Amino acid sequence: LWRWILSRTFRTQREAENAAAQLMSWAG
């Protein structure tokens, strides 16, 4: 599900990785 959301929201891998890093940090 997350991969689908990321692929739909972010077209560039950089933005996807940045968002993933932020989500990981936010999730703690």
N, C-alpha and C positions, 0 to 999 in steps of 0.2 A: 504493500500500500504506500509506504513512504517513498519507495523508488518511483512509483507512478506519479505521486504528488510532486516530487522533486523534478521529474522529467517534464511535467506539465508546467510547473512554475518557473523553473530555471532552464534556459536553453544552453547556457554555457556551463562547462564542467567546473570552472572556477567558482561561479556563484553557487553551484550545488554543493561543492566541497565546503565553501565558506559557511553556508547555511547549516550544513550538517555539523560543522565544528561548533557553531553557536548553539545548536540544539543540544549537542552533547554536553556543552558547558552549562547550559541552562538546566538540563535534566540532572546535572550533578552526578 
